[in-house]
Every structure is written in structure tokens, then in C-alpha cells.
Amino acid sequence: MTPDLQADELLDRTADESLLDADPAKLPVAIGRPPVLPVTHTRARLVGVGATLTGVTLITGVLLLVLGVIAALTSGVGLVDVAALALGAALTGTHWGWVHVAEASSDAIERRRNRDTMGQRRQWLEAIEAYTRYEVTTSVADDGSITIDRVVYRAMPSGRHGFAFTREVQRSEVHSGDEPAAEIAERAELLRRQASLDTERERQRFEVAADARQSERLGRGDEQEQLSARRAASEALSEQINSNLRDPPLME
């Protein structure tokens, strides 16, 4: 990462929550993986109840509308008919509310139940720094050849306050299965060491930029404190002068 406008934008950003559910193959191995939320059936059960209530509410609302219309046509519009029509319209128009209530309830239950794990996931995001990583991966084709890929994961702004990674294969080397295994392993290790050095260089650049930003903020804070102190001293002096002016002069 170079100290340009993009770096300045990334300094105050936190890893986007989308990384929690991202495909691990699209994330740098070095950042690890977030704690996994336990699988429960609470949400499925509550949403199922909400869907059932939605169906019952819709059917009941439609029946009340039909009965209200039939009664109004056969015996005239009465208070009961108006009430049936109003209730039927209300039930029909709000039947989807049960699904939203079920989802909100299940989300609240899951948040309370997984409070510790969710806190650990948040800490995982906050620990990721927004600098470029380089890694080397290998894959084997059907013919036995081995491909060595040098992959770069660039930190890019995401949303208003977050960042995410974009994955790009910078270079690929295909080695025949007939090549000596020791030579292929040595080549892969050489590329891995170079990727590690490049990543460390990017990390150091990011840390330098972050330290510079912190020093700048501290400098602004010290300057503001000095201005506040000078203003307080001036206000005290001004008050003292005004007080002396208000006092009558001494008569000899």
C-alpha cells in the first residue's frame, strides 16, 4: 500500500461485516477466520409459526370480506356487516406483519443467546488492518501438473466506514508432474518468502501512515489545549480588569 488518498481513506475504516460470511477462499489466510455462530432451529421454528399465522390471518380476512359483502347485498348494510368488512380489510392488509414479527423475535433471541460469540466476531473484524496481503497457493490439475499462484488481496473501501478485500491472481506458474518434486517445492517456498516480505512491507507502510495520522491528531489536540489555556488566562485577566474598572477609585 502506498501513502496515497486511498490509504488515507482506509486508515479509519473497520473490516466490513460482509467478511464474516465471505467465502474463505476469497480472504487472506493470514487473517484467520471468525468464530462460527452455533446452528439452532429457533429461527426456523419462529418463522414457521409466523408463516402459519400469516396464512390464517389472510384466509380469515378474505372470509370476513366475502361474508360482509354477501350480507350487505342480501339484507342491507348493517353495523355487523361494516365491522366484518373493516376487520377483514385490516386482517388482509396486515397479514404479512406476522412474518416480520417472527423474524424480529428470532433475531432478538439469537442476539441474546450468542452475545459472547458475536462479541468475538466483532473483535475479529476490528483486529484486521486495511493493508494489502500477498499469498501463494498451489493446485493440482487432472493431468498431474501443479499450478503455483501468487495472489494479492487488496483492501478496498466498502460502504461508508468499512473495507473489504478483492482477490487477484498476479502470476501463475504451471509445473509438469514430471518435474522433480524438490524443485517444485523449492520454487513454491521461494515465492512464499517473497510474498511474506511484500506483505510485511505493506504492513509497515500502513503502520507508518497510521502513526502519522495519530501524531497529527495528538498535535491538533495539544494545539487545542494550548488555545483553550490561553483563552482561559485571557478571560481571567479580562474579568480582573473589568472588576477593577467597576470598583470606585480610592480617595485620599
N, C-alpha and C positions, 0 to 999 in steps of 0.2 A: 504494500500500500504506500502510495506517495502522499506527502502532506499537501493535498490539493483541496478544492472545495468539497469533493465527495468525502474525504477523510473528516473534514470539519463537521459535515452532516452526520457522520456515523458516530462521532465521539459521544454524543449524549443520547444515543439510541440503545434500546434494550432488545435482545433477541425476540423476534415475533412469536406469538403463541402458536402460529401455524407449524413451528418446528416441533412442537410436542407430538403432533400426529403425522409428521412428514415421513416419507419413505426413508428408512435408514440408509439405503444405498445412495441417496441424494444429499447426505450430510457427511461432513468430515468425521472420520473415525475418532480423531483426537478429542472431540468434544464429548464423547461418550453418548449415553442415551438416558432419557429422563425416566424416573420411576414410573412404572405402569400402574394405572388405576385398576383396582380389582374388578372383575366382572361380576355383576349382580343382575338379578332378574326384577328388581324393584321397578325400574323404569318401564320395562316391557309390560308388567302387570298393571301399573297405573295407567299407562297409555291404552292398554286394552280395555280397562274399565271406562276410561274417557270415551273411547270409540263406541263402546256399547251404549253409554248414556247419550251420546250424540245421536245414534240411530233411534233410540227410544224417544228422545225429545223430538226429533224430526217427524217420526211417524205419528206421535201424539198430536203435534201441532197441525199436521196435514189433516188428520181425522177431525180435529176440532173445527178447522176451517170448512171442511166439507159438510159436517153436521150443522154448523152455523148457517151456511148458505142454504142448505136444504130446508132447515126450519124457517128461515126468513122467507123463502119462496112459497112455502106451503101454508104457513099460519101467520105471516106478517112478522115484521121486525119487532122483537121484544127485548127486554133487558137481558134475559138469559142468552139470547142469540148474539147480542152485541158483545157480551162478556166472552162467549165462546169464540167469536171471531177475533176479538182482541187478544185473548190468551193464545189462540192458535197462531196468529201472526207473530206474537212475541216469541213463542217456542220455535217456530220455523226460522225466524230471523236470527236467533241467538244459539242455535243448536251446536255450532262449531265451538262455542265457548268452553264446552266440557273438555275438548281435546287440549286447549290451551291451559286450562286449569290443571289437567293431569300432568302435562309437561312441566309446568312451573312447579308443581308439588314434587315431582320426581327429581327435578334439578335441585330443589332446596334440600331434599333428603340426601341426595348424593353428595352435595357440598358439605353437609354436616358430617356425614359418615366418613368421607375421605379428606377431611380437613388437613390432617398431617401430610398425607401423600401429595395433596395439591400444593401445600406449602413447599415441599421438597421439589416439586416440579417447577414452581416459581423461582426457587433458589437456583435450580439448574439453568434456567433461562438467564437469570441475572449474572451468572458466572461466565457466560460466553462473551468473549470480547470480539468486536467487529473488525477483524483483520483477515486478510487472505490466507488460506491454508493450501499447501501442496501435499499431495499424497501419491503413492504408486500402488497400483493394483495389477493383479495378473488374472488371466482367464485361459481356459483350455478349449480349443476347438475340437470338432469331431475327428479331424484328421490327426490329432495329437499335437498340433502346433500350439505354442504358448505365446500369448499376446501380453506385452507389458505396457500399461498405460500410465502416463503421467497426468494426473488430474488436478485441476485447480478449482477451489471453492472460493468464490468471490463474495464478500459481504456487500449487499446492496440494500439501499433504503426500502422499507416496506411499510406502507401506511404512514401515519403521522409521526409515530415515535418509535417504530421498530425497525429491525433489519432481518434479512433472510439471506440464504446462500444460493448462488447459482453455480451449477456444476458444469465444468467444461473439460473435455479431454484435450490436453495440449499436444500430446505427442503419443504415438503408438508404435511399438516395435513388435514385429512378428518373428518368432524364432521357431525354426523347424524342430520337430520332435527328434530329428536325427542329430541335432547339435548336442555336445556334451552337457550334461546336467549342471556340472560345476560351473561352466562358463555362463550359462543362463542365470544361475543363482547369483554369481558374482556381478553380472550386469544389473540384475534387479536390485541387489544390495547397493551398488554404486548410485543408481537412480534414487533409491530411498534416502541415502545420505544427503544427496543434493537437494531433494525435496525438503528434508528436515532443515537443512541450512537456509533454504529460501523461506521456509515458514518462520524460522527464528528471526530472520532479517525483517520480515513483515511485522512480527510481534514487537520487535524493538522499535520500529518506526511508529507503530501505534502507541506504544508506551511513551515515547518521546513526545508525540503530539498530545497525548492525554496529560502528561506532566506539564507541558507548556500551557495547556488550557487551564489546569488547576492553578498554576502560578499566576496566570493572568487574572483569574478570579480572586485569588488572595490579594494580589496587588490592588485590584479595584476595591476590595473590602478594606484594606489598610488606608487607602486614599479617602474612602468614605468616612472611616472612623476619624481620620485627621480633620477632615472638613467639619464633621459633627463636633469634635472637640473645640476647634477654633470658633465655630458658631456659638457654642455654649459659653466660651470665655467672653466673646464679644457681647452676647446678650447680658451676661452678668455685669460687664463693665458699663454697658448702656443703661442698665437698670440702676446701677450705683450713681451714674452721672445724673440721671433723671431724678433720683431721690434727692441728691444734693441741691438740684435746681428747685425742687419743690419746697425744701426747708428754707425758712426765712433767714436772711443773713444775721450774723451776730452783731449786736450793737455795743459799742464800747462806752 
